[in-house]
Amino acid sequence: MAQGQRWTAPRKREVVLRIFRGEPLDLLSRELGVELYRLEKWRDAALAGMEEALKARGGDPLQAELDHAMQRLGKLSMENELLWARVRRPGPLAKRRPKK
């Protein structure tokens, strides 16, 4: 790699995959011109990212419950506004049925 050139995420991923395959860190360090501590840092970050990805659920049950509650709250608020509009209207509250 040329002096001053940056390591992109895909290039780091390739290096980390080589570490996971069992290539010695000291040989990779010499070959790539990257310090040992930096390779270890990349490896540790990749392991932490994998762990978080594996912990992730398809959907958060608390969030689903909150979404349902918010929908219910919106529906009840609309019904409440309609009822108040009906009460404020002059005249009888309900239409009367015609007498037979």
C-alpha positions in Angstrom: 0.0 0.0 0.0 1.3 3.5 -0.9 2.4 5.9 1.8 -0.5 7.9 3.2 -3.2 5.6 1.6 -6.1 4.7 3.8 -7.4 1.3 4.7 -11.0 0.9 3.5 -13.5 -1.3 5.2 -13.5 -4.0 2.5 -9.7 -4.2 2.7 -9.8 -4.4 6.5 -12.4 -7.1 6.2 -10.1 -9.2 3.9 -7.3 -8.8 6.4 -9.5 -9.9 9.3 -10.8 -12.9 7.3 -7.1 -13.9 6.8 -6.6 -13.6 10.6 -9.7 -15.8 11.2 -8.4 -18.4 8.8 -5.4 -18.7 11.0 -2.6 -16.6 9.4 -0.1 -15.5 12.0 -0.5 -11.8 13.0 3.2 -11.1 13.0 3.5 -12.3 9.4 0.5 -10.3 8.3 1.9 -7.3 10.1 5.2 -7.5 8.2 3.6 -8.3 4.9 1.0 -5.4 5.0 3.1 -2.9 6.9 0.4 -2.6 9.6 1.2 -2.5 13.3 0.3 -5.6 15.4 -1.9 -3.6 17.8 -3.9 -2.3 14.8 -4.5 -5.8 13.4 -5.7 -6.9 16.8 -8.0 -3.9 17.1 -9.5 -4.7 13.7 -10.0 -8.4 14.7 -11.6 -7.4 18.0 -13.9 -4.9 16.3 -15.0 -7.6 13.8 -15.7 -10.1 16.6 -17.7 -7.5 18.5 -19.7 -6.6 15.4 -20.5 -10.3 14.8 -21.6 -10.7 18.3 -24.0 -7.8 18.1 -25.3 -9.0 14.8 -26.0 -12.4 16.2 -27.8 -11.0 19.3 -30.1 -8.9 17.1 -33.7 -10.1 17.0 -36.1 -10.0 14.1 -38.2 -7.5 16.0 -38.2 -5.9 19.4 -41.3 -7.1 21.3 -41.3 -3.9 23.4 -41.2 -1.7 20.3 -44.0 -3.8 18.7 -46.1 -3.3 21.9 -45.4 0.4 21.9 -46.4 0.7 18.3 -49.7 -1.1 19.0 -50.4 1.2 21.9 -49.7 4.3 19.8 -52.1 3.1 17.1 -54.7 2.5 19.8 -54.1 5.9 21.3 -54.5 7.5 17.9 -57.8 5.7 17.2 -59.2 6.7 20.6 -58.1 10.3 20.2 -59.9 10.5 16.8 -63.1 8.9 18.3 -62.9 11.4 21.2 -62.6 14.4 18.9 -65.6 13.1 16.8 -67.7 12.7 19.9 -66.8 16.2 21.2 -67.7 17.7 17.8 -71.1 15.9 18.0 -71.7 17.2 21.5 -70.9 20.8 20.6 -73.2 20.8 17.6 -76.5 22.6 18.4 -79.6 20.4 18.5 -80.3 16.9 19.7 -77.3 14.6 20.1 -79.0 11.7 18.3 -81.4 11.5 15.4 -84.8 10.4 16.6 -86.5 7.5 15.0 -89.8 8.4 13.3 -92.9 7.4 15.3 -95.2 4.9 13.7 
